[in-house]
Structure formats: C-alpha cells, structure tokens
C-alpha cells in the first residue's frame, strides 16, 4: 500500500501536467483525488481508468483480480476495435469470494494466471488490482513476479484500485505499469527515420484506421499506438520511435513525458478531429521527424497530401454548409473533445452554445477560448435539469454528448447524437469529419422530431 501511495504522489507531481503544477503545494498533494459515489465504476474510478487505457492492447489477457462486478462494469465499455487478435474481448476475473476475503486471494490469482496461460497462451497477462483485494492486502506484484518466472511469460501488475481516485488518475497509473514493466523490454526487427508513436488513441469505432492511411501516404510508420489496436510486442519496442503524438488530452502525459526523458522521443499534443486540426497534426509530425533527422522531403509530401485531402473534403462538405449554417449545438463531453470537436463544427458554420469542461485541463480551456473567443460558453458542471431547460427553450437545436445524457435530450424531444466512446462511427481524420457532419445532418432533419412534437390525438 505504501508503494501505491508513493506512485500516486509521483503521478500527482507530474511535471508535464500543468493543471496540478499550477496549484499551491497543499492542493497539489491532493492531486486528482475526488470522493467517488459508491459503485461508480463505469466512468468513475481509477481501476476503470487503467482498464480503459490498457484493454485495447488486443493480444494480451486482461485479468481483473477482484469481485466479478469489477470486471462486469469495466469490460468493453469502449468500442475499441482490433484488426486481428480478439483475446482482449474475453473477460477474465478471479471472482473472489467471502472466503478469499478472509484467507487472502493470492493463491486464487496464481491459479487463474496459470489457467489463462495454459488455455490461451497470450504473449502477456495484465493483472488489475481492485478495491477489495487491495484492502485485504493481496500483493499482486509478488504474485505476478513469481508467475512470470514460473511460466516464462510477462505477467504485468496494474496497481490501480478504484479507491485511489478518479478515472484520469487510473489512466496515468495504467501508463506507469507500461513504463515499469513493458516499454523498452523488446527490440523491433528494424527501424526507419519515419517511426512514430501515437499515445492516447484507443481506436474507438476504428478511428485509428481513418488516420493511418494518411500517415502511410506521408511515408510515416506507426511503430506503436498506445493503446488502440496495439500488440504487446509493439508496446514493448515503442521506445525506438523517433517522435510521438499525444492525442487524448493529458490522460497519458506521464507516458510521453517519461519516454522523452528516458529515450529522447519528442512529442506534441494534437487532434485528429476537424480539417484544420488534422492538417496541423500531420504538419507537426513531419516537422518533428525532420528535427530528429528524417529527410526533409517529407514536408513537401505532407503539404501535397494535405492540399489534396482538404480540397476533396471541402467539396464533399459543401452541400451540408447551407443546411447546417447557424444551427446551434450543445456539446456535453470533456477533455480533448471539448475543443477539438468545437473547431470541427465551426468549420461548417455550426454555432456552439455551450461546451462542457468538467474533464478538461487548463490547456483545454485555453484552446476553447482561442477558438471561440472570450465569449466562450464553457460549462463546468451542467445538471440534467439545466440541460433540459436549455433544450426545451430551444436555445440549442441538437445535443452532442455521451450515452448517459441522451435521455435528457429525448425527454425534451430534441435531436441527440453520441459523440463519446460508445459511438458506432469514427469521426477522426478527413473522412471522419465528413461522417460527423453527415450524422449531424441526418439527426437534425430526421422527421421523427416533428412527429414526437405533435400533440397526442386525445389532447
């Protein structure tokens, strides 16, 4: 437990996280801690954050050491897709009982690891600590070390019990497990001057696959993606990349910062949402690679690619601009999407009446002000009642949010579109931008909204 406290404090003092560095010493010691509602696993606790960050590594077995509810609440709560192995979609748990709580669950964990290796033979097993097993004192690091020596496979402890703090902290603790036990433990067959890492991209609904063809056209190789559609070995040799792009706000800032410190891999934070932002990200990737010694002709290739893709995208978006001009959107999301989606929507003339910043960093908020000006309508914590009032009074024409807010919009008989991780469409890249605008148009002009607003026949 003392080791966990020390690791959490180290994450709180992360030099790359301006949010905590900007706090007084007393406030910084509290870090990302926050009282959690009992049972708030999905979307709430540190364990859930670590599982979200690492489960998209598709060929390893993800074993949850705890009650079955911890695995049930965290399993596949994002549409992270795989181009091959499906091991990550099998739920593994020790399903501890009352007797394990009394006598300890370490033997049960060891047997579970052995059974997984015998039946599935994955390249590695990730073991996740949960609240119950941490409180009874199960030492998962010792069990993993012993099992790894016995079975000749990496068994990685992910020490992020839910009571540690919120989901964002869990993302970082998951990243720490990769830094401690995985990254730097293997070597790629070959390297090129154009190798990059993409950090914080989870391949939700296949978004990585919308961006990868663009990088291929530039001549850039994704050496490793942490962690969308990733393989264990790719993560293990990711330290040989020449540059890195951080996608998901500050969720894995500790990973990119420490990889820069240990292996000299420069990084930048970018977005794959919106035509302007993706073009800027491609340019920055090219610039960093040249800075690291790649031939300078990649910059000309990148500019030629951007010119072609932007022209093609604007031609396809033109029919929607007249239909969507002046439409008002209420955006209830957070993190990188609080500003990247804003920029994407404004490109086609949509007005943002409000964007939530509940999970956004100080830098995210500054970017919103850059994009929207000083009159930016940033919402720190909008209650369902306030959302309902805004929609009912027609101050917004459509709400873009996660699934938990959809019923507010439906109750107000207003259009709603899923923009969070549960969505079924990818919105990254130029193709993704076109898909996003197409889905907004289809949702806004769906005739069902006129139907549901009509009075009932008996009224």
C-alpha positions as CSV (number, residue, x, y, z in Angstrom):
1,X,0.0,0.0,0.0
2,X,2.9,2.4,0.8
3,X,4.3,1.7,-2.7
4,X,0.9,2.6,-4.2
5,X,0.8,5.9,-2.2
6,X,4.3,6.8,-3.4
7,X,3.4,6.1,-7.0
8,X,0.1,8.1,-6.8
9,X,2.1,11.1,-5.3
10,X,4.6,10.8,-8.1
11,X,1.8,11.0,-10.7
12,X,0.3,14.0,-8.8
13,X,3.7,15.8,-9.2
14,X,3.9,15.0,-12.9
15,X,5.9,18.0,-14.4
16,X,4.0,17.6,-17.7
17,X,0.7,18.2,-16.1
18,X,0.2,22.0,-15.9
19,X,-3.1,21.6,-14.0
20,X,-1.5,20.2,-10.9
21,X,1.7,22.1,-11.2
22,X,-0.3,25.3,-11.2
23,X,-1.8,24.5,-7.7
24,X,-0.3,25.5,-4.3
25,X,1.7,22.8,-2.6
26,X,-1.2,21.9,-0.3
27,X,-3.6,21.5,-3.1
28,X,-1.1,19.6,-5.3
29,X,-0.7,16.9,-2.6
30,X,-4.4,16.1,-3.1
31,X,-3.7,15.7,-6.8
32,X,-6.6,14.1,-8.8
33,X,-8.3,12.6,-5.8
34,X,-12.0,13.0,-5.5
35,X,-14.7,11.4,-3.5
36,X,-16.4,8.8,-5.6
37,X,-20.0,7.7,-5.4
38,X,-20.3,4.1,-4.1
39,X,-20.5,1.7,-7.0
40,X,-19.5,4.3,-9.6
41,X,-17.1,2.0,-11.5
42,X,-18.2,2.8,-15.1
43,X,-16.8,6.3,-15.8
44,X,-15.7,6.9,-12.3
45,X,-12.8,5.1,-10.6
46,X,-9.1,4.6,-11.0
47,X,-9.4,0.9,-11.8
48,X,-11.8,1.7,-14.6
49,X,-9.4,4.3,-16.0
50,X,-6.5,1.9,-16.0
51,X,-8.6,-0.8,-17.7
52,X,-9.8,1.7,-20.4
53,X,-6.2,2.7,-21.1
54,X,-4.8,-0.8,-21.4
55,X,-7.6,-3.1,-22.6
56,X,-7.2,-2.0,-26.3
57,X,-3.9,-3.9,-26.3
58,X,-5.6,-6.7,-28.2
59,X,-3.5,-9.8,-27.9
60,X,-2.9,-9.9,-24.1
61,X,-5.2,-11.4,-21.4
62,X,-6.6,-8.7,-19.1
63,X,-7.3,-10.4,-15.7
64,X,-9.2,-8.5,-13.0
65,X,-8.3,-9.6,-9.5
66,X,-11.5,-8.9,-7.6
67,X,-15.2,-9.4,-7.4
68,X,-16.9,-10.3,-10.7
69,X,-18.8,-6.9,-10.7
70,X,-15.5,-5.1,-11.2
71,X,-14.9,-7.0,-14.5
72,X,-18.6,-6.7,-15.5
73,X,-18.7,-3.0,-15.1
74,X,-15.4,-2.3,-16.9
75,X,-15.5,-4.9,-19.7
76,X,-15.6,-3.4,-23.2
77,X,-17.1,-0.1,-22.2
78,X,-15.5,1.5,-25.3
79,X,-15.8,0.4,-28.9
80,X,-12.1,-0.2,-29.3
81,X,-11.7,-2.3,-32.4
82,X,-9.0,-4.9,-33.4
83,X,-7.6,-5.8,-36.8
84,X,-6.6,-9.2,-35.6
85,X,-6.4,-10.8,-32.1
86,X,-9.6,-10.9,-30.1
87,X,-8.1,-12.0,-26.7
88,X,-8.9,-8.6,-25.2
89,X,-12.6,-9.2,-25.6
90,X,-12.6,-12.2,-23.3
91,X,-13.4,-11.2,-19.7
92,X,-11.0,-12.7,-17.2
93,X,-11.6,-12.4,-13.4
94,X,-10.6,-14.2,-10.3
95,X,-14.2,-13.7,-9.0
96,X,-13.1,-13.7,-5.4
97,X,-15.5,-14.9,-2.7
98,X,-16.0,-14.2,1.0
99,X,-13.5,-17.0,1.9
100,X,-10.9,-15.3,-0.3
101,X,-11.5,-12.0,1.6
102,X,-10.9,-13.8,4.9
103,X,-7.9,-16.0,3.9
104,X,-6.5,-13.9,1.0
105,X,-6.8,-14.3,-2.7
106,X,-3.1,-14.6,-3.8
107,X,-3.3,-18.4,-4.5
108,X,-6.5,-18.0,-6.4
109,X,-4.8,-15.3,-8.6
110,X,-1.8,-17.5,-9.2
111,X,-4.1,-20.4,-10.4
112,X,-6.0,-18.0,-12.6
113,X,-2.8,-16.8,-14.3
114,X,-1.7,-20.5,-14.9
115,X,-5.1,-21.4,-16.3
116,X,-5.1,-18.4,-18.7
117,X,-1.6,-19.3,-20.0
118,X,-2.4,-23.0,-20.4
119,X,-5.7,-22.3,-22.3
120,X,-5.0,-19.1,-24.3
121,X,-1.2,-18.8,-24.4
122,X,-1.2,-15.0,-24.7
123,X,2.1,-13.1,-25.1
124,X,1.4,-11.5,-21.7
125,X,-1.1,-11.3,-18.9
126,X,-2.1,-7.9,-17.3
127,X,-3.4,-8.3,-13.7
128,X,-5.6,-5.4,-12.4
129,X,-5.8,-4.7,-8.7
130,X,-9.3,-3.7,-7.3
131,X,-10.5,-2.1,-4.1
132,X,-11.4,-5.4,-2.3
133,X,-8.1,-7.2,-3.0
134,X,-6.0,-4.1,-2.2
135,X,-7.8,-3.6,1.1
136,X,-7.2,-7.3,2.2
137,X,-3.5,-6.8,1.3
138,X,-3.1,-9.1,-1.7
139,X,0.4,-8.4,-3.1
140,X,-0.2,-8.7,-6.9
141,X,3.3,-7.5,-7.7
142,X,4.8,-10.5,-5.8
143,X,2.3,-13.0,-7.4
144,X,3.0,-11.6,-10.9
145,X,6.7,-11.8,-10.4
146,X,6.5,-15.4,-9.3
147,X,4.1,-16.4,-12.1
148,X,6.3,-14.7,-14.7
149,X,9.4,-16.6,-13.5
150,X,7.5,-19.9,-13.4
151,X,5.7,-19.7,-16.7
152,X,8.2,-17.8,-18.7
153,X,5.8,-15.1,-19.8
154,X,5.4,-11.4,-18.8
155,X,2.8,-11.0,-16.1
156,X,2.2,-7.3,-15.6
157,X,0.7,-5.9,-12.3
158,X,-1.5,-2.9,-12.8
159,X,-1.9,-1.5,-9.3
160,X,-4.8,1.0,-9.6
161,X,-7.5,0.1,-7.1
162,X,-10.7,2.1,-7.5
163,X,-10.4,4.0,-4.2
164,X,-7.1,5.6,-5.4
165,X,-9.0,8.3,-7.2
166,X,-10.9,9.2,-10.4
167,X,-10.6,7.7,-13.9
168,X,-8.0,10.2,-15.1
169,X,-5.6,9.1,-12.4
170,X,-6.3,5.5,-13.4
171,X,-5.2,6.3,-17.0
172,X,-1.9,7.5,-15.6
173,X,-1.4,4.5,-13.3
174,X,-2.0,2.2,-16.3
175,X,0.6,4.1,-18.2
176,X,3.0,3.7,-15.2
177,X,2.6,-0.1,-15.4
178,X,3.7,0.1,-19.1
179,X,6.7,2.2,-18.3
180,X,7.7,0.0,-15.4
181,X,7.2,-3.5,-17.0
182,X,6.7,-3.3,-20.7
183,X,8.2,-0.3,-22.6
184,X,11.8,-1.0,-23.5
185,X,11.7,-4.8,-23.0
186,X,11.9,-5.8,-26.7
187,X,13.5,-4.5,-29.9
188,X,11.9,-4.1,-33.3
189,X,13.1,-6.1,-36.3
190,X,14.1,-2.8,-38.0
191,X,13.6,0.9,-37.6
192,X,13.1,3.8,-40.0
193,X,13.6,7.6,-39.7
194,X,9.8,7.8,-40.0
195,X,8.7,5.8,-36.9
196,X,6.3,7.5,-34.6
197,X,4.2,6.6,-31.5
198,X,0.6,7.7,-31.1
199,X,-0.2,8.0,-27.4
200,X,-3.8,8.2,-26.0
201,X,-5.5,6.9,-29.2
202,X,-7.8,3.9,-28.4
203,X,-9.1,3.1,-31.9
204,X,-12.7,3.9,-30.9
205,X,-15.0,2.7,-33.7
206,X,-11.9,2.3,-35.9
207,X,-10.7,5.9,-35.8
208,X,-7.0,4.9,-35.9
209,X,-7.8,3.2,-39.3
210,X,-9.2,6.5,-40.6
211,X,-5.9,8.2,-39.8
212,X,-3.4,5.5,-40.7
213,X,-3.8,5.8,-44.5
214,X,-2.9,9.4,-44.3
215,X,0.3,8.6,-42.4
216,X,1.1,5.8,-44.9
217,X,0.7,8.3,-47.7
218,X,3.2,10.6,-45.9
219,X,5.6,7.6,-45.6
220,X,5.3,7.6,-41.8
221,X,5.2,4.3,-39.9
222,X,3.2,3.9,-36.6
223,X,5.7,2.0,-34.6
224,X,3.2,1.7,-31.7
225,X,-0.2,3.0,-30.7
226,X,-0.9,3.2,-27.0
227,X,-3.2,1.5,-26.9
228,X,-5.7,1.2,-29.8
229,X,-5.3,-2.0,-31.8
230,X,-1.9,-2.5,-30.2
231,X,0.1,-5.7,-29.8
232,X,2.1,-6.4,-26.7
233,X,5.4,-6.6,-28.6
234,X,4.7,-3.2,-30.3
235,X,4.3,-1.5,-26.9
236,X,7.5,-3.3,-25.7
237,X,9.6,-1.8,-28.5
238,X,7.8,1.6,-28.7
239,X,10.9,3.2,-27.1
240,X,12.6,3.1,-30.6
241,X,10.2,5.7,-32.2
242,X,11.6,9.0,-33.4
243,X,8.7,11.2,-32.4
244,X,5.3,10.9,-30.6
245,X,1.9,12.5,-30.8
246,X,-0.3,12.7,-27.7
247,X,-4.0,12.5,-28.7
248,X,-6.3,12.2,-25.6
249,X,-5.6,15.4,-23.7
250,X,-3.4,14.7,-20.6
251,X,-4.6,11.2,-19.9
252,X,-1.2,9.7,-20.6
253,X,1.0,12.8,-20.3
254,X,3.3,10.8,-17.9
255,X,4.0,8.2,-20.6
256,X,5.1,10.7,-23.3
257,X,7.0,12.9,-20.9
258,X,9.0,10.0,-19.4
259,X,9.6,8.5,-22.8
260,X,11.0,11.8,-23.9
261,X,13.2,11.9,-20.7
262,X,14.4,8.3,-21.0
263,X,14.6,7.7,-24.7
264,X,14.8,11.2,-26.2
265,X,11.4,11.0,-28.1
266,X,10.0,14.5,-28.6
267,X,6.2,14.8,-28.5
268,X,3.4,17.2,-29.2
269,X,-0.4,17.3,-28.3
270,X,-2.7,17.3,-31.3
271,X,-6.1,16.3,-32.5
272,X,-7.4,14.2,-35.4
273,X,-10.9,15.9,-35.3
274,X,-11.6,18.6,-37.8
275,X,-10.0,19.5,-41.1
276,X,-7.8,22.3,-39.7
277,X,-6.6,20.3,-36.7
278,X,-5.7,17.2,-38.5
279,X,-3.8,19.1,-41.1
280,X,-1.8,20.9,-38.3
281,X,-1.2,17.5,-36.7
282,X,0.2,16.0,-39.9
283,X,2.5,19.0,-40.4
284,X,3.8,18.8,-36.8
285,X,4.5,15.1,-37.2
286,X,6.6,15.8,-40.3
287,X,8.3,18.7,-38.6
288,X,9.3,16.6,-35.6
289,X,10.6,13.8,-37.8
290,X,12.8,16.2,-39.8
291,X,14.0,17.6,-36.5
292,X,15.0,14.1,-35.5
293,X,17.0,13.5,-38.7
294,X,14.4,12.3,-41.3
295,X,14.9,13.6,-44.9
296,X,13.3,17.0,-45.3
297,X,11.3,15.9,-48.4
298,X,8.6,14.5,-46.0
299,X,7.4,18.1,-45.5
300,X,6.7,18.6,-49.2
301,X,4.9,15.2,-49.3
302,X,2.8,16.2,-46.3
303,X,1.8,19.5,-47.8
304,X,0.8,17.9,-51.1
305,X,-1.3,15.3,-49.2
306,X,-3.0,18.0,-47.1
307,X,-3.8,20.0,-50.2
308,X,-5.5,17.1,-52.0
309,X,-7.3,15.8,-48.9
310,X,-8.6,19.2,-47.8
311,X,-9.9,20.0,-51.3
312,X,-11.7,16.7,-51.5
313,X,-13.2,17.1,-48.0
314,X,-14.5,20.6,-48.7
315,X,-16.1,19.5,-51.9
316,X,-18.0,16.8,-50.1
317,X,-18.9,19.1,-47.2
318,X,-20.2,21.9,-49.4
319,X,-23.8,20.5,-49.7
320,X,-24.1,20.5,-45.9
321,X,-22.9,24.0,-45.2
322,X,-26.2,25.7,-46.2
323,X,-28.3,23.2,-44.3
324,X,-26.2,23.5,-41.1
325,X,-25.3,27.2,-41.1
326,X,-26.5,28.8,-37.9
327,X,-27.6,25.5,-36.2
328,X,-26.9,25.6,-32.5
329,X,-25.2,22.7,-30.7
330,X,-24.9,22.0,-27.0
331,X,-21.7,19.9,-26.5
332,X,-21.5,17.8,-23.3
333,X,-18.2,16.0,-23.4
334,X,-14.8,16.7,-21.9
335,X,-11.0,16.5,-22.4
336,X,-9.7,16.9,-25.9
337,X,-13.1,16.8,-27.4
338,X,-14.2,19.9,-25.6
339,X,-12.1,22.0,-28.0
340,X,-11.3,19.7,-31.0
341,X,-14.9,19.0,-31.8
342,X,-15.7,22.7,-31.4
343,X,-13.2,23.6,-34.1
344,X,-14.5,20.8,-36.3
345,X,-18.2,22.0,-36.0
346,X,-17.3,25.7,-36.5
347,X,-15.7,24.9,-39.8
348,X,-19.1,24.1,-41.3
349,X,-20.8,27.1,-39.8
350,X,-22.4,25.4,-36.7
351,X,-22.8,27.6,-33.6
352,X,-21.7,26.2,-30.2
353,X,-24.0,27.5,-27.5
354,X,-22.1,25.6,-24.8
355,X,-19.3,23.1,-24.3
356,X,-18.6,21.2,-21.0
357,X,-15.2,21.4,-19.5
358,X,-15.8,19.1,-16.5
359,X,-12.9,16.7,-17.5
360,X,-10.9,19.3,-19.4
361,X,-7.5,20.6,-18.4
362,X,-6.4,24.3,-18.1
363,X,-4.8,23.9,-21.6
364,X,-8.1,22.5,-23.0
365,X,-9.9,25.6,-21.7
366,X,-7.3,28.0,-23.1
367,X,-7.8,26.3,-26.5
368,X,-11.6,26.7,-26.3
369,X,-11.0,30.5,-25.7
370,X,-8.7,30.6,-28.6
371,X,-11.2,29.0,-30.9
372,X,-14.4,30.6,-29.6
373,X,-13.0,33.9,-28.3
374,X,-13.6,35.5,-24.8
375,X,-17.3,34.8,-25.1
376,X,-16.7,31.1,-25.0
377,X,-19.6,29.3,-23.2
378,X,-17.7,26.9,-21.0
379,X,-19.9,24.8,-18.7
380,X,-18.1,23.3,-15.7
381,X,-20.9,21.0,-14.5
382,X,-24.3,21.3,-16.1
383,X,-27.1,19.4,-14.3
384,X,-29.6,17.4,-16.2
385,X,-32.3,19.9,-15.2
386,X,-30.2,22.7,-16.8
387,X,-29.6,20.7,-19.9
388,X,-33.3,20.0,-20.2
389,X,-34.2,23.7,-19.8
390,X,-31.7,24.8,-22.5
391,X,-33.0,22.2,-25.0
392,X,-36.7,22.8,-24.1
393,X,-36.4,26.5,-24.5
394,X,-34.8,25.9,-28.0
395,X,-31.5,27.6,-27.1
396,X,-29.9,24.6,-28.9
397,X,-31.0,22.6,-31.9
398,X,-29.1,19.4,-31.1
399,X,-27.1,18.0,-28.2
400,X,-23.9,16.1,-28.8
401,X,-22.9,14.0,-25.7
402,X,-22.3,10.6,-24.2
403,X,-24.9,8.0,-23.7
404,X,-25.6,9.0,-20.1
405,X,-27.1,12.3,-21.2
406,X,-29.2,11.1,-24.1
407,X,-32.4,10.7,-22.1
408,X,-32.4,14.4,-21.2
409,X,-32.4,15.3,-24.9
410,X,-35.0,12.7,-25.7
411,X,-37.3,13.9,-22.9
412,X,-37.0,17.4,-24.3
413,X,-37.9,15.9,-27.8
414,X,-34.7,17.3,-29.2
415,X,-32.2,15.6,-31.5
416,X,-29.2,13.9,-29.9
417,X,-26.0,12.4,-31.3
418,X,-23.5,10.2,-29.4
419,X,-20.0,11.8,-29.5
420,X,-18.4,9.8,-26.7
421,X,-16.7,6.4,-26.6
422,X,-19.8,4.4,-27.0
423,X,-20.5,5.8,-30.5
424,X,-20.7,3.5,-33.5
425,X,-19.0,5.7,-36.0
426,X,-15.4,7.1,-36.2
427,X,-15.1,10.8,-36.5
428,X,-11.3,11.1,-36.9
429,X,-9.4,12.3,-40.0
430,X,-10.9,14.0,-43.1
431,X,-13.3,11.1,-43.7
432,X,-14.3,11.2,-40.1
433,X,-15.1,14.9,-40.3
434,X,-17.4,14.2,-43.3
435,X,-19.1,11.4,-41.4
436,X,-19.6,13.6,-38.3
437,X,-21.3,16.3,-40.4
438,X,-23.4,13.7,-42.2
439,X,-24.6,12.2,-39.0
440,X,-25.5,15.7,-37.5
441,X,-27.4,16.5,-40.7
442,X,-29.3,13.2,-40.6
443,X,-30.1,13.5,-36.9
444,X,-31.3,17.2,-37.2
445,X,-33.5,16.6,-40.2
446,X,-34.9,13.2,-39.1
447,X,-38.7,13.6,-39.5
448,X,-39.3,11.8,-36.2
449,X,-38.7,15.0,-34.3
450,X,-41.6,16.7,-35.9
451,X,-43.8,13.7,-35.2
452,X,-43.0,13.5,-31.5
453,X,-43.6,17.2,-31.0
454,X,-47.2,17.0,-32.3
455,X,-49.9,16.8,-29.7
456,X,-51.3,13.4,-29.0
457,X,-54.7,12.7,-30.8
458,X,-56.6,12.7,-27.5
459,X,-55.2,16.1,-26.4
